[in-house]
Amino acid sequence: MLDQLARALTISPWSDDEYLLSSLFRELSDEVKRIGRSLNIEIPEPASYPGKQYFAPFALGALGILKQLMKRG
């Protein structure tokens, strides 16, 4: 899952399009939510954010997960 995110953030067309990234985030949201729960980090529901509006809330949650994992590292 993290490798998919890293690739998408660095490869066109995803890296240049918040809508495409939001679509990918929606596909990965269940897995990311599961990881977030184990770290007490809430990942927002995709249905609450139409279109590209899901980009920022998901990205903030994913960054929170990465920070927690780095601390444990």
N, CA, C and O atoms as a Tripos MOL2 file, in Angstrom:
@<TRIPOS>MOLECULE
protein
  292   291    73     0     0
PROTEIN
NO_CHARGES

@<TRIPOS>ATOM
      1 N           0.8090   -1.1750    0.0000 N.3       1 MET1
      2 CA          0.0000    0.0000    0.0000 C.3       1 MET1
      3 C           0.8650    1.2560    0.0000 C.2       1 MET1
      4 O           0.6170    2.1640   -0.7940 O.2       1 MET1
      5 N           1.8610    1.3320    0.8580 N.am      2 LEU2
      6 CA          2.7190    2.5090    0.8890 C.3       2 LEU2
      7 C           3.5030    2.6710   -0.4050 C.2       2 LEU2
      8 O           3.7530    3.7930   -0.8460 O.2       2 LEU2
      9 N           3.8910    1.5560   -1.0160 N.am      3 ASP3
     10 CA          4.6070    1.6580   -2.2810 C.3       3 ASP3
     11 C           3.7020    2.2130   -3.3790 C.2       3 ASP3
     12 O           4.1670    2.9590   -4.2410 O.2       3 ASP3
     13 N           2.4110    1.8560   -3.3590 N.am      4 GLN4
     14 CA          1.4610    2.4110   -4.3260 C.3       4 GLN4
     15 C           1.3400    3.9210   -4.1570 C.2       4 GLN4
     16 O           1.3130    4.6630   -5.1400 O.2       4 GLN4
     17 N           1.2670    4.3670   -2.9210 N.am      5 LEU5
     18 CA          1.1760    5.8030   -2.6550 C.3       5 LEU5
     19 C           2.4380    6.5280   -3.1170 C.2       5 LEU5
     20 O           2.3600    7.5720   -3.7650 O.2       5 LEU5
     21 N           3.5750    5.9780   -2.7860 N.am      6 ALA6
     22 CA          4.8350    6.6190   -3.1690 C.3       6 ALA6
     23 C           4.9720    6.7270   -4.6880 C.2       6 ALA6
     24 O           5.3770    7.7660   -5.2080 O.2       6 ALA6
     25 N           4.6350    5.6550   -5.3880 N.am      7 ARG7
     26 CA          4.7120    5.6930   -6.8490 C.3       7 ARG7
     27 C           3.7540    6.7220   -7.4240 C.2       7 ARG7
     28 O           4.1240    7.5010   -8.3030 O.2       7 ARG7
     29 N           2.5320    6.7270   -6.9320 N.am      8 ALA8
     30 CA          1.5260    7.6470   -7.4620 C.3       8 ALA8
     31 C           1.9150    9.1050   -7.2300 C.2       8 ALA8
     32 O           1.6220    9.9680   -8.0580 O.2       8 ALA8
     33 N           2.5670    9.3760   -6.1150 N.am      9 LEU9
     34 CA          2.9670   10.7550   -5.8210 C.3       9 LEU9
     35 C           4.1330   11.2360   -6.6640 C.2       9 LEU9
     36 O           4.4160   12.4330   -6.7090 O.2       9 LEU9
     37 N           4.8140   10.3110   -7.3350 N.am     10 THR10
     38 CA          5.9980   10.6930   -8.1070 C.3      10 THR10
     39 C           5.8860   10.4240   -9.6000 C.2      10 THR10
     40 O           6.7890   10.7850  -10.3550 O.2      10 THR10
     41 N           4.8030    9.7990  -10.0420 N.am     11 ILE11
     42 CA          4.6730    9.4260  -11.4490 C.3      11 ILE11
     43 C           3.4290   10.0750  -12.0510 C.2      11 ILE11
     44 O           2.3440   10.0240  -11.4710 O.2      11 ILE11
     45 N           3.6030   10.6830  -13.2210 N.am     12 SER12
     46 CA          2.4580   11.2280  -13.9530 C.3      12 SER12
     47 C           1.6130   10.0830  -14.4690 C.2      12 SER12
     48 O           2.1580    9.0110  -14.7320 O.2      12 SER12
     49 N           0.3600   10.2470  -14.6220 N.am     13 PRO13
     50 CA         -0.4310   11.4730  -14.4480 C.3      13 PRO13
     51 C          -0.8700   11.7160  -13.0100 C.2      13 PRO13
     52 O          -1.3560   12.8060  -12.7070 O.2      13 PRO13
     53 N          -0.7210   10.7460  -12.1120 N.am     14 TRP14
     54 CA         -1.2100   10.9120  -10.7390 C.3      14 TRP14
     55 C          -0.5630   12.0820  -10.0220 C.2      14 TRP14
     56 O          -1.2450   12.8540   -9.3480 O.2      14 TRP14
     57 N           0.7280   12.2160  -10.1600 N.am     15 SER15
     58 CA          1.4390   13.2420   -9.3920 C.3      15 SER15
     59 C           0.9760   14.6570   -9.7310 C.2      15 SER15
     60 O           1.2050   15.5850   -8.9550 O.2      15 SER15
     61 N           0.3430   14.8230  -10.8570 N.am     16 ASP16
     62 CA         -0.0960   16.1470  -11.2930 C.3      16 ASP16
     63 C          -1.6030   16.3620  -11.1920 C.2      16 ASP16
     64 O          -2.1080   17.3900  -11.6430 O.2      16 ASP16
     65 N          -2.3210   15.4170  -10.6120 N.am     17 ASP17
     66 CA         -3.7820   15.4890  -10.6520 C.3      17 ASP17
     67 C          -4.4000   15.0490   -9.3240 C.2      17 ASP17
     68 O          -4.4190   13.8610   -9.0020 O.2      17 ASP17
     69 N          -4.9030   16.0160   -8.5600 N.am     18 GLU18
     70 CA         -5.5020   15.7110   -7.2620 C.3      18 GLU18
     71 C          -6.7150   14.7960   -7.3920 C.2      18 GLU18
     72 O          -6.9800   13.9890   -6.5010 O.2      18 GLU18
     73 N          -7.4470   14.9130   -8.4860 N.am     19 TYR19
     74 CA         -8.6190   14.0650   -8.6780 C.3      19 TYR19
     75 C          -8.2010   12.6000   -8.8180 C.2      19 TYR19
     76 O          -8.8010   11.7240   -8.1960 O.2      19 TYR19
     77 N          -7.1790   12.3320   -9.6280 N.am     20 LEU20
     78 CA         -6.6970   10.9560   -9.7850 C.3      20 LEU20
     79 C          -6.1500   10.4150   -8.4710 C.2      20 LEU20
     80 O          -6.4020    9.2640   -8.1140 O.2      20 LEU20
     81 N          -5.3970   11.2500   -7.7500 N.am     21 LEU21
     82 CA         -4.8730   10.8050   -6.4510 C.3      21 LEU21
     83 C          -6.0090   10.5280   -5.4740 C.2      21 LEU21
     84 O          -5.9530    9.5600   -4.7160 O.2      21 LEU21
     85 N          -7.0360   11.3720   -5.4880 N.am     22 SER22
     86 CA         -8.1790   11.1350   -4.6070 C.3      22 SER22
     87 C          -8.8460    9.8080   -4.9320 C.2      22 SER22
     88 O          -9.2870    9.0960   -4.0310 O.2      22 SER22
     89 N          -8.9220    9.4750   -6.2110 N.am     23 SER23
     90 CA         -9.4990    8.1870   -6.6100 C.3      23 SER23
     91 C          -8.6650    7.0320   -6.0720 C.2      23 SER23
     92 O          -9.2130    6.0490   -5.5730 O.2      23 SER23
     93 N          -7.3530    7.1450   -6.1700 N.am     24 LEU24
     94 CA         -6.4710    6.1160   -5.6220 C.3      24 LEU24
     95 C          -6.6390    6.0240   -4.1060 C.2      24 LEU24
     96 O          -6.7100    4.9310   -3.5450 O.2      24 LEU24
     97 N          -6.7010    7.1780   -3.4550 N.am     25 PHE25
     98 CA         -6.8670    7.1960   -2.0040 C.3      25 PHE25
     99 C          -8.1490    6.4830   -1.5930 C.2      25 PHE25
    100 O          -8.1760    5.7780   -0.5850 O.2      25 PHE25
    101 N          -9.2020    6.6660   -2.3670 N.am     26 ARG26
    102 CA        -10.4720    5.9950   -2.0740 C.3      26 ARG26
    103 C         -10.3080    4.4740   -2.1580 C.2      26 ARG26
    104 O         -10.8580    3.7350   -1.3410 O.2      26 ARG26
    105 N          -9.5460    4.0190   -3.1540 N.am     27 GLU27
    106 CA         -9.3110    2.5820   -3.3120 C.3      27 GLU27
    107 C          -8.5310    2.0090   -2.1330 C.2      27 GLU27
    108 O          -8.7450    0.8630   -1.7390 O.2      27 GLU27
    109 N          -7.6350    2.8020   -1.5770 N.am     28 LEU28
    110 CA         -6.7720    2.3430   -0.4930 C.3      28 LEU28
    111 C          -7.3260    2.6530    0.8980 C.2      28 LEU28
    112 O          -6.7420    2.2480    1.9030 O.2      28 LEU28
    113 N          -8.4460    3.3650    0.9560 N.am     29 SER29
    114 CA         -8.9070    3.8870    2.2420 C.3      29 SER29
    115 C          -9.1980    2.8080    3.2820 C.2      29 SER29
    116 O          -8.8870    3.0070    4.4560 O.2      29 SER29
    117 N          -9.7790    1.6830    2.9000 N.am     30 ASP30
    118 CA        -10.0740    0.6500    3.9040 C.3      30 ASP30
    119 C          -8.8030    0.1300    4.5630 C.2      30 ASP30
    120 O          -8.7550   -0.0400    5.7820 O.2      30 ASP30
    121 N          -7.7910   -0.1170    3.7700 N.am     31 GLU31
    122 CA         -6.5270   -0.6120    4.3210 C.3      31 GLU31
    123 C          -5.8470    0.4500    5.1800 C.2      31 GLU31
    124 O          -5.3120    0.1470    6.2470 O.2      31 GLU31
    125 N          -5.8710    1.6820    4.7140 N.am     32 VAL32
    126 CA         -5.2450    2.7730    5.4690 C.3      32 VAL32
    127 C          -6.0180    3.0300    6.7670 C.2      32 VAL32
    128 O          -5.4120    3.3050    7.8020 O.2      32 VAL32
    129 N          -7.3470    2.9420    6.7180 N.am     33 LYS33
    130 CA         -8.1410    3.1110    7.9450 C.3      33 LYS33
    131 C          -7.8020    2.0310    8.9650 C.2      33 LYS33
    132 O          -7.7280    2.3060   10.1630 O.2      33 LYS33
    133 N          -7.5980    0.8200    8.4980 N.am     34 ARG34
    134 CA         -7.2470   -0.2860    9.4110 C.3      34 ARG34
    135 C          -5.9160    0.0090   10.1000 C.2      34 ARG34
    136 O          -5.7850   -0.1820   11.3090 O.2      34 ARG34
    137 N          -4.9450    0.4660    9.3430 N.am     35 ILE35
    138 CA         -3.6380    0.8170    9.9130 C.3      35 ILE35
    139 C          -3.7910    1.9980   10.8670 C.2      35 ILE35
    140 O          -3.2260    2.0030   11.9600 O.2      35 ILE35
    141 N          -4.5580    2.9950   10.4420 N.am     36 GLY36
    142 CA         -4.7800    4.1730   11.2760 C.3      36 GLY36
    143 C          -5.4050    3.8220   12.6180 C.2      36 GLY36
    144 O          -5.0000    4.3490   13.6540 O.2      36 GLY36
    145 N          -6.3960    2.9280   12.5980 N.am     37 ARG37
    146 CA         -7.0340    2.5180   13.8630 C.3      37 ARG37
    147 C          -6.0230    1.9190   14.8280 C.2      37 ARG37
    148 O          -6.0860    2.1710   16.0310 O.2      37 ARG37
    149 N          -5.0970    1.1340   14.3120 N.am     38 SER38
    150 CA         -4.1050    0.5150   15.1880 C.3      38 SER38
    151 C          -3.1630    1.5500   15.8070 C.2      38 SER38
    152 O          -2.5010    1.2740   16.8070 O.2      38 SER38
    153 N          -3.1070    2.7350   15.2120 N.am     39 LEU39
    154 CA         -2.2390    3.8030   15.7070 C.3      39 LEU39
    155 C          -3.0320    4.9610   16.3130 C.2      39 LEU39
    156 O          -2.4730    6.0120   16.6260 O.2      39 LEU39
    157 N          -4.3490    4.7540   16.4760 N.am     40 ASN40
    158 CA         -5.2540    5.7910   16.9950 C.3      40 ASN40
    159 C          -5.2790    7.0330   16.1090 C.2      40 ASN40
    160 O          -5.3320    8.1590   16.6050 O.2      40 ASN40
    161 N          -5.2410    6.8220   14.8140 N.am     41 ILE41
    162 CA         -5.3260    7.9040   13.8310 C.3      41 ILE41
    163 C          -6.5690    7.6550   12.9850 C.2      41 ILE41
    164 O          -6.7400    6.5850   12.4020 O.2      41 ILE41
    165 N          -7.4210    8.6580   12.9320 N.am     42 GLU42
    166 CA         -8.6640    8.5040   12.1770 C.3      42 GLU42
    167 C          -8.4600    8.9600   10.7320 C.2      42 GLU42
    168 O          -7.9750   10.0600   10.4710 O.2      42 GLU42
    169 N          -8.8390    8.0970    9.8190 N.am     43 ILE43
    170 CA         -8.8240    8.4180    8.3970 C.3      43 ILE43
    171 C         -10.2680    8.7190    8.0110 C.2      43 ILE43
    172 O         -11.1550    7.9070    8.2730 O.2      43 ILE43
    173 N         -10.5170    9.8650    7.3970 N.am     44 PRO44
    174 CA        -11.8970   10.2330    7.0840 C.3      44 PRO44
    175 C         -12.5440    9.3210    6.0470 C.2      44 PRO44
    176 O         -11.8670    8.6880    5.2370 O.2      44 PRO44
    177 N         -13.8630    9.2730    6.0950 N.am     45 GLU45
    178 CA        -14.6380    8.4880    5.1450 C.3      45 GLU45
    179 C         -14.6370    9.1700    3.7780 C.2      45 GLU45
    180 O         -14.8980   10.3700    3.6920 O.2      45 GLU45
    181 N         -14.3500    8.4330    2.7210 N.am     46 PRO46
    182 CA        -14.3430    9.0180    1.3770 C.3      46 PRO46
    183 C         -15.6820    9.6360    0.9840 C.2      46 PRO46
    184 O         -15.7140   10.6430    0.2770 O.2      46 PRO46
    185 N         -16.7730    9.0490    1.4320 N.am     47 ALA47
    186 CA        -18.1010    9.5510    1.0520 C.3      47 ALA47
    187 C         -18.3550   10.9710    1.5540 C.2      47 ALA47
    188 O         -19.2260   11.6690    1.0330 O.2      47 ALA47
    189 N         -17.6030   11.3980    2.5600 N.am     48 SER48
    190 CA        -17.7800   12.7410    3.1200 C.3      48 SER48
    191 C         -17.1130   13.8220    2.2730 C.2      48 SER48
    192 O         -17.3420   15.0120    2.4880 O.2      48 SER48
    193 N         -16.2890   13.4080    1.3090 N.am     49 TYR49
    194 CA        -15.5200   14.3490    0.5110 C.3      49 TYR49
    195 C         -15.6300   13.9910   -0.9750 C.2      49 TYR49
    196 O         -14.9170   13.1060   -1.4480 O.2      49 TYR49
    197 N         -16.5120   14.6660   -1.7110 N.am     50 PRO50
    198 CA        -16.6780   14.3340   -3.1300 C.3      50 PRO50
    199 C         -15.4760   14.7670   -3.9770 C.2      50 PRO50
    200 O         -14.7830   15.7360   -3.6690 O.2      50 PRO50
    201 N         -15.2620   14.0130   -5.0500 N.am     51 GLY51
    202 CA        -14.2190   14.3710   -6.0170 C.3      51 GLY51
    203 C         -12.8540   14.5300   -5.4010 C.2      51 GLY51
    204 O         -12.4330   13.7290   -4.5670 O.2      51 GLY51
    205 N         -12.1600   15.5840   -5.8230 N.am     52 LYS52
    206 CA        -10.7840   15.7930   -5.3660 C.3      52 LYS52
    207 C         -10.7000   16.3360   -3.9430 C.2      52 LYS52
    208 O          -9.6040   16.4960   -3.4070 O.2      52 LYS52
    209 N         -11.8490   16.6210   -3.3280 N.am     53 GLN53
    210 CA        -11.8380   17.1310   -1.9560 C.3      53 GLN53
    211 C         -11.3150   16.1110   -0.9490 C.2      53 GLN53
    212 O         -10.9860   16.4710    0.1820 O.2      53 GLN53
    213 N         -11.2340   14.8470   -1.3470 N.am     54 TYR54
    214 CA        -10.7310   13.8160   -0.4370 C.3      54 TYR54
    215 C          -9.2100   13.8420   -0.3320 C.2      54 TYR54
    216 O          -8.6410   13.2560    0.5890 O.2      54 TYR54
    217 N          -8.5580   14.5120   -1.2590 N.am     55 PHE55
    218 CA         -7.1010   14.5220   -1.2970 C.3      55 PHE55
    219 C          -6.4860   14.9760    0.0310 C.2      55 PHE55
    220 O          -5.7150   14.2360    0.6420 O.2      55 PHE55
    221 N          -6.8220   16.1800    0.4750 N.am     56 ALA56
    222 CA         -6.1820   16.7510    1.6700 C.3      56 ALA56
    223 C          -6.5010   15.9780    2.9530 C.2      56 ALA56
    224 O          -5.5760   15.6710    3.7040 O.2      56 ALA56
    225 N          -7.7640   15.6490    3.2400 N.am     57 PRO57
    226 CA         -8.0310   14.9200    4.4850 C.3      57 PRO57
    227 C          -7.3360   13.5590    4.5440 C.2      57 PRO57
    228 O          -6.8150   13.1680    5.5890 O.2      57 PRO57
    229 N          -7.3300   12.8450    3.4280 N.am     58 PHE58
    230 CA         -6.6610   11.5510    3.4040 C.3      58 PHE58
    231 C          -5.1550   11.7360    3.5600 C.2      58 PHE58
    232 O          -4.5140   11.0190    4.3290 O.2      58 PHE58
    233 N          -4.5940   12.6930    2.8330 N.am     59 ALA59
    234 CA         -3.1520   12.9300    2.8920 C.3      59 ALA59
    235 C          -2.7050   13.2750    4.3100 C.2      59 ALA59
    236 O          -1.6630   12.8010    4.7630 O.2      59 ALA59
    237 N          -3.4730   14.0860    5.0030 N.am     60 LEU60
    238 CA         -3.1250   14.4230    6.3890 C.3      60 LEU60
    239 C          -3.1510   13.1910    7.2860 C.2      60 LEU60
    240 O          -2.2710   13.0110    8.1270 O.2      60 LEU60
    241 N          -4.1540   12.3480    7.1050 N.am     61 GLY61
    242 CA         -4.2170   11.1160    7.8850 C.3      61 GLY61
    243 C          -3.0560   10.1910    7.5760 C.2      61 GLY61
    244 O          -2.4630    9.6070    8.4840 O.2      61 GLY61
    245 N          -2.7250   10.0540    6.2930 N.am     62 ALA62
    246 CA         -1.6110    9.1940    5.8870 C.3      62 ALA62
    247 C          -0.2850    9.7210    6.4370 C.2      62 ALA62
    248 O           0.5720    8.9410    6.8530 O.2      62 ALA62
    249 N          -0.1210   11.0370    6.4370 N.am     63 LEU63
    250 CA          1.0980   11.6130    7.0250 C.3      63 LEU63
    251 C           1.1720   11.3320    8.5190 C.2      63 LEU63
    252 O           2.2500   11.0670    9.0510 O.2      63 LEU63
    253 N           0.0410   11.3890    9.1900 N.am     64 GLY64
    254 CA          0.0080   11.0510   10.6120 C.3      64 GLY64
    255 C           0.4410    9.6130   10.8550 C.2      64 GLY64
    256 O           1.1710    9.3350   11.8060 O.2      64 GLY64
    257 N          -0.0010    8.7090   10.0100 N.am     65 ILE65
    258 CA          0.4100    7.3090   10.1080 C.3      65 ILE65
    259 C           1.9100    7.1840    9.9120 C.2      65 ILE65
    260 O           2.5880    6.5010   10.6800 O.2      65 ILE65
    261 N           2.4260    7.8390    8.8890 N.am     66 LEU66
    262 CA          3.8750    7.7540    8.6210 C.3      66 LEU66
    263 C           4.6830    8.3090    9.7830 C.2      66 LEU66
    264 O           5.7090    7.7350   10.1480 O.2      66 LEU66
    265 N           4.2400    9.4190   10.3750 N.am     67 LYS67
    266 CA          4.9560    9.9830   11.5210 C.3      67 LYS67
    267 C           4.9860    9.0040   12.6920 C.2      67 LYS67
    268 O           6.0180    8.8330   13.3420 O.2      67 LYS67
    269 N           3.8480    8.3650   12.9550 N.am     68 GLN68
    270 CA          3.7900    7.4000   14.0550 C.3      68 GLN68
    271 C           4.7050    6.2070   13.7760 C.2      68 GLN68
    272 O           5.4010    5.7280   14.6710 O.2      68 GLN68
    273 N           4.6980    5.7390   12.5440 N.am     69 LEU69
    274 CA          5.5580    4.6060   12.1920 C.3      69 LEU69
    275 C           7.0370    4.9850   12.3190 C.2      69 LEU69
    276 O           7.8500    4.1690   12.7530 O.2      69 LEU69
    277 N           7.3830    6.1980   11.9490 N.am     70 MET70
    278 CA          8.7790    6.6390   12.0700 C.3      70 MET70
    279 C           9.2160    6.7050   13.5330 C.2      70 MET70
    280 O          10.3550    6.3670   13.8560 O.2      70 MET70
    281 N           8.3230    7.1340   14.4110 N.am     71 LYS71
    282 CA          8.6340    7.2120   15.8380 C.3      71 LYS71
    283 C           8.9090    5.8170   16.4150 C.2      71 LYS71
    284 O           9.7510    5.6430   17.2950 O.2      71 LYS71
    285 N           8.1790    4.8440   15.8960 N.am     72 ARG72
    286 CA          8.3310    3.4700   16.3870 C.3      72 ARG72
    287 C           9.5420    2.7870   15.7780 C.2      72 ARG72
    288 O          10.0500    1.7930   16.2960 O.2      72 ARG72
    289 N           9.9940    3.3560   14.6520 N.am     73 GLY73
    290 CA         10.9910    2.7810   13.8100 C.3      73 GLY73
    291 C          12.2240    2.2700   14.3300 C.2      73 GLY73
    292 O          13.0600    1.7810   13.5690 O.2      73 GLY73
@<TRIPOS>BOND
     1     1     2 1
     2     2     3 1
     3     3     4 2
     4     3     5 am
     5     5     6 1
     6     6     7 1
     7     7     8 2
     8     7     9 am
     9     9    10 1
    10    10    11 1
    11    11    12 2
    12    11    13 am
    13    13    14 1
    14    14    15 1
    15    15    16 2
    16    15    17 am
    17    17    18 1
    18    18    19 1
    19    19    20 2
    20    19    21 am
    21    21    22 1
    22    22    23 1
    23    23    24 2
    24    23    25 am
    25    25    26 1
    26    26    27 1
    27    27    28 2
    28    27    29 am
    29    29    30 1
    30    30    31 1
    31    31    32 2
    32    31    33 am
    33    33    34 1
    34    34    35 1
    35    35    36 2
    36    35    37 am
    37    37    38 1
    38    38    39 1
    39    39    40 2
    40    39    41 am
    41    41    42 1
    42    42    43 1
    43    43    44 2
    44    43    45 am
    45    45    46 1
    46    46    47 1
    47    47    48 2
    48    47    49 am
    49    49    50 1
    50    50    51 1
    51    51    52 2
    52    51    53 am
    53    53    54 1
    54    54    55 1
    55    55    56 2
    56    55    57 am
    57    57    58 1
    58    58    59 1
    59    59    60 2
    60    59    61 am
    61    61    62 1
    62    62    63 1
    63    63    64 2
    64    63    65 am
    65    65    66 1
    66    66    67 1
    67    67    68 2
    68    67    69 am
    69    69    70 1
    70    70    71 1
    71    71    72 2
    72    71    73 am
    73    73    74 1
    74    74    75 1
    75    75    76 2
    76    75    77 am
    77    77    78 1
    78    78    79 1
    79    79    80 2
    80    79    81 am
    81    81    82 1
    82    82    83 1
    83    83    84 2
    84    83    85 am
    85    85    86 1
    86    86    87 1
    87    87    88 2
    88    87    89 am
    89    89    90 1
    90    90    91 1
    91    91    92 2
    92    91    93 am
    93    93    94 1
    94    94    95 1
    95    95    96 2
    96    95    97 am
    97    97    98 1
    98    98    99 1
    99    99   100 2
   100    99   101 am
   101   101   102 1
   102   102   103 1
   103   103   104 2
   104   103   105 am
   105   105   106 1
   106   106   107 1
   107   107   108 2
   108   107   109 am
   109   109   110 1
   110   110   111 1
   111   111   112 2
   112   111   113 am
   113   113   114 1
   114   114   115 1
   115   115   116 2
   116   115   117 am
   117   117   118 1
   118   118   119 1
   119   119   120 2
   120   119   121 am
   121   121   122 1
   122   122   123 1
   123   123   124 2
   124   123   125 am
   125   125   126 1
   126   126   127 1
   127   127   128 2
   128   127   129 am
   129   129   130 1
   130   130   131 1
   131   131   132 2
   132   131   133 am
   133   133   134 1
   134   134   135 1
   135   135   136 2
   136   135   137 am
   137   137   138 1
   138   138   139 1
   139   139   140 2
   140   139   141 am
   141   141   142 1
   142   142   143 1
   143   143   144 2
   144   143   145 am
   145   145   146 1
   146   146   147 1
   147   147   148 2
   148   147   149 am
   149   149   150 1
   150   150   151 1
   151   151   152 2
   152   151   153 am
   153   153   154 1
   154   154   155 1
   155   155   156 2
   156   155   157 am
   157   157   158 1
   158   158   159 1
   159   159   160 2
   160   159   161 am
   161   161   162 1
   162   162   163 1
   163   163   164 2
   164   163   165 am
   165   165   166 1
   166   166   167 1
   167   167   168 2
   168   167   169 am
   169   169   170 1
   170   170   171 1
   171   171   172 2
   172   171   173 am
   173   173   174 1
   174   174   175 1
   175   175   176 2
   176   175   177 am
   177   177   178 1
   178   178   179 1
   179   179   180 2
   180   179   181 am
   181   181   182 1
   182   182   183 1
   183   183   184 2
   184   183   185 am
   185   185   186 1
   186   186   187 1
   187   187   188 2
   188   187   189 am
   189   189   190 1
   190   190   191 1
   191   191   192 2
   192   191   193 am
   193   193   194 1
   194   194   195 1
   195   195   196 2
   196   195   197 am
   197   197   198 1
   198   198   199 1
   199   199   200 2
   200   199   201 am
   201   201   202 1
   202   202   203 1
   203   203   204 2
   204   203   205 am
   205   205   206 1
   206   206   207 1
   207   207   208 2
   208   207   209 am
   209   209   210 1
   210   210   211 1
   211   211   212 2
   212   211   213 am
   213   213   214 1
   214   214   215 1
   215   215   216 2
   216   215   217 am
   217   217   218 1
   218   218   219 1
   219   219   220 2
   220   219   221 am
   221   221   222 1
   222   222   223 1
   223   223   224 2
   224   223   225 am
   225   225   226 1
   226   226   227 1
   227   227   228 2
   228   227   229 am
   229   229   230 1
   230   230   231 1
   231   231   232 2
   232   231   233 am
   233   233   234 1
   234   234   235 1
   235   235   236 2
   236   235   237 am
   237   237   238 1
   238   238   239 1
   239   239   240 2
   240   239   241 am
   241   241   242 1
   242   242   243 1
   243   243   244 2
   244   243   245 am
   245   245   246 1
   246   246   247 1
   247   247   248 2
   248   247   249 am
   249   249   250 1
   250   250   251 1
   251   251   252 2
   252   251   253 am
   253   253   254 1
   254   254   255 1
   255   255   256 2
   256   255   257 am
   257   257   258 1
   258   258   259 1
   259   259   260 2
   260   259   261 am
   261   261   262 1
   262   262   263 1
   263   263   264 2
   264   263   265 am
   265   265   266 1
   266   266   267 1
   267   267   268 2
   268   267   269 am
   269   269   270 1
   270   270   271 1
   271   271   272 2
   272   271   273 am
   273   273   274 1
   274   274   275 1
   275   275   276 2
   276   275   277 am
   277   277   278 1
   278   278   279 1
   279   279   280 2
   280   279   281 am
   281   281   282 1
   282   282   283 1
   283   283   284 2
   284   283   285 am
   285   285   286 1
   286   286   287 1
   287   287   288 2
   288   287   289 am
   289   289   290 1
   290   290   291 1
   291   291   292 2
@<TRIPOS>SUBSTRUCTURE
     1 MET1         2 RESIDUE 1 A MET
     2 LEU2         6 RESIDUE 1 A LEU
     3 ASP3        10 RESIDUE 1 A ASP
     4 GLN4        14 RESIDUE 1 A GLN
     5 LEU5        18 RESIDUE 1 A LEU
     6 ALA6        22 RESIDUE 1 A ALA
     7 ARG7        26 RESIDUE 1 A ARG
     8 ALA8        30 RESIDUE 1 A ALA
     9 LEU9        34 RESIDUE 1 A LEU
    10 THR10       38 RESIDUE 1 A THR
    11 ILE11       42 RESIDUE 1 A ILE
    12 SER12       46 RESIDUE 1 A SER
    13 PRO13       50 RESIDUE 1 A PRO
    14 TRP14       54 RESIDUE 1 A TRP
    15 SER15       58 RESIDUE 1 A SER
    16 ASP16       62 RESIDUE 1 A ASP
    17 ASP17       66 RESIDUE 1 A ASP
    18 GLU18       70 RESIDUE 1 A GLU
    19 TYR19       74 RESIDUE 1 A TYR
    20 LEU20       78 RESIDUE 1 A LEU
    21 LEU21       82 RESIDUE 1 A LEU
    22 SER22       86 RESIDUE 1 A SER
    23 SER23       90 RESIDUE 1 A SER
    24 LEU24       94 RESIDUE 1 A LEU
    25 PHE25       98 RESIDUE 1 A PHE
    26 ARG26      102 RESIDUE 1 A ARG
    27 GLU27      106 RESIDUE 1 A GLU
    28 LEU28      110 RESIDUE 1 A LEU
    29 SER29      114 RESIDUE 1 A SER
    30 ASP30      118 RESIDUE 1 A ASP
    31 GLU31      122 RESIDUE 1 A GLU
    32 VAL32      126 RESIDUE 1 A VAL
    33 LYS33      130 RESIDUE 1 A LYS
    34 ARG34      134 RESIDUE 1 A ARG
    35 ILE35      138 RESIDUE 1 A ILE
    36 GLY36      142 RESIDUE 1 A GLY
    37 ARG37      146 RESIDUE 1 A ARG
    38 SER38      150 RESIDUE 1 A SER
    39 LEU39      154 RESIDUE 1 A LEU
    40 ASN40      158 RESIDUE 1 A ASN
    41 ILE41      162 RESIDUE 1 A ILE
    42 GLU42      166 RESIDUE 1 A GLU
    43 ILE43      170 RESIDUE 1 A ILE
    44 PRO44      174 RESIDUE 1 A PRO
    45 GLU45      178 RESIDUE 1 A GLU
    46 PRO46      182 RESIDUE 1 A PRO
    47 ALA47      186 RESIDUE 1 A ALA
    48 SER48      190 RESIDUE 1 A SER
    49 TYR49      194 RESIDUE 1 A TYR
    50 PRO50      198 RESIDUE 1 A PRO
    51 GLY51      202 RESIDUE 1 A GLY
    52 LYS52      206 RESIDUE 1 A LYS
    53 GLN53      210 RESIDUE 1 A GLN
    54 TYR54      214 RESIDUE 1 A TYR
    55 PHE55      218 RESIDUE 1 A PHE
    56 ALA56      222 RESIDUE 1 A ALA
    57 PRO57      226 RESIDUE 1 A PRO
    58 PHE58      230 RESIDUE 1 A PHE
    59 ALA59      234 RESIDUE 1 A ALA
    60 LEU60      238 RESIDUE 1 A LEU
    61 GLY61      242 RESIDUE 1 A GLY
    62 ALA62      246 RESIDUE 1 A ALA
    63 LEU63      250 RESIDUE 1 A LEU
    64 GLY64      254 RESIDUE 1 A GLY
    65 ILE65      258 RESIDUE 1 A ILE
    66 LEU66      262 RESIDUE 1 A LEU
    67 LYS67      266 RESIDUE 1 A LYS
    68 GLN68      270 RESIDUE 1 A GLN
    69 LEU69      274 RESIDUE 1 A LEU
    70 MET70      278 RESIDUE 1 A MET
    71 LYS71      282 RESIDUE 1 A LYS
    72 ARG72      286 RESIDUE 1 A ARG
    73 GLY73      290 RESIDUE 1 A GLY
